[in-house]
Amino acid sequence: MQTHIVQIGNSRGVILPADMLRQMGLQQKSVVNVSMMDDTIVISRQPREGWAAAAQKAHEEGGDGLLMPDILEDEKLEDWQW
């Protein structure tokens, strides 16, 4: 894909196609990493940090249970008429 560098305020930027962003799972205001490899600019997704540790802590503190009870847990579905 060929594009042009555009002025954005006092900076410069490149417009990325919406389908390309969608394929990468990026949205407006997504955090990305911008780096250089030789003469190439690389834009990559910034993985969410700290989620695994937060989930582990929630589990240890008992904060990862169901928010609502499982209402079908004790239902006898075989008694239902379909």
N, C-alpha and C positions, 0 to 999 in steps of 0.2 A: 504494500500500500504506500502510495506517495502522498505527502501532505506538506503544508507550509508552516513555518513558525509565525505565530501571530502575536501582536502586542496585547497584553492583559495588564492594564494599569501601568506601573513602572517596570513590570516584568515581561517576560516572553513565555509563550506556551505553545503546545501542540494540541489540536483538537483530535480526540480519539473517537472513533465510531461507537455508537451505542451498542451494536451487536457484539463488538469486541469486548467492551466493558462487561456486558451481560455474561459472556462466556467465561470471563475471569472472575465473576461474582463481585464486581466492583460497582459502587453507586457513587452519587455525588457525596463528597466529604469522606469517602473511604480513605483510610491511611495506607499509603504505598511507600515502598522504598525506591529511591532513585539512585542509581550508581552508574559508574562508567567501567567498561571493559574494553581496553585498548581504545578504539575510536567509535565505540558503540555506547549509546545511552540505554540503560536497562531499567524498566519500570516493573516492579514485582509487588505482589500482595504482601502486606504486613500481617503476619499471623497474629491472632489475638493472644495476648500474653497474660499469664496468671490464671487462666480458666481452669486448668487441670488442678492446680493447688487449691483454688477456691471450691471446686467440686469436692475434692477430698476432704477439705475442712467441713463443708456442709454435711457430708456423709458422717464424719466422725461426731458431729454435734447433733445428728439426728434431723437435720434440716432438709433432707432429700426425700421425704415421704410424699405420698399422694396429697394433692390439695383438696381433692374430693374423693369420697369413698367410691369404690368400684361397685356401682349400683347393680350390675349384672352378676356379681360374684355368686349370689345364692339363688339366682333364678333358675327355674327348671325349664329350659327352652324346649324340651321335648313335649311339654304340655301345651305349647303355643300352637295355634292353628295358622298355617301360612296360606 
